[in-house]
């Protein structure tokens, strides 16, 4: 009781909201979406359940914000990988640059899923409401915070795309001088890549490939993606 009273007296409105989402992120990191439980988040934060319900009216509301944050972390992993490839291949020909940049986005996606399977799982379990927020910037009211400012716990993204889908869409825009083959569109390639990356990541983290050599399998998949992308580019 003492720790709960201390937590209730210590946290300001935004601070507690942020602390609860941070606790939810810790839970998701170790156990995926199923591990994100509001009561456990309140226990870790040291506040009473009543205090938490002023910020999140349900477990699903907390899970929504955790899923948004995890999804943004996935996108950031991809953007970091893309930036590295743009620097490494800056002096190469346009086709090589485009191929390696697209490949790097895929590498960042898979790397995140394998290194942070819990966060990948919760990003994959995102609800329709959270997806609307993530893609369209709609508000995510929850509990008391619905009548206050935007929750501090939802980190604003850096410049550029903030979702895995948006990162892929951006890197699939080819530089001047090259184009996709007439029978292939960027939208088709985006669909193919999203399906391959998601399928491989799920199989490797919770599916039938989870006990396989992921380094070898990732290398094989990325080689297939490189060949497919390079073959689809018309110079």
Secondary structure, 3 states (H helix, E strand, C coil): CHHHHHHHHHCCHHHHHHHHHHHHHHHHHHHCHHHCCHHHHHHHHCCCHHHHHCCCCCHHHHHHHHHHHHHHHHHHHHHHHHHHHHHHCCCCCHHHHHHHHHHHHHHHHHHHHHHCHHHHHHHHCCCHHHHHHHHHCCCCCCHHHHHCCCCCCCCCCCCCCCCHHHHHHHHCCCCCCCEECCCCCHHHHHHHHHHHHHHHHHHHHCCCCCCCCHHHHHHHHHHHHHHHHHHHEEC
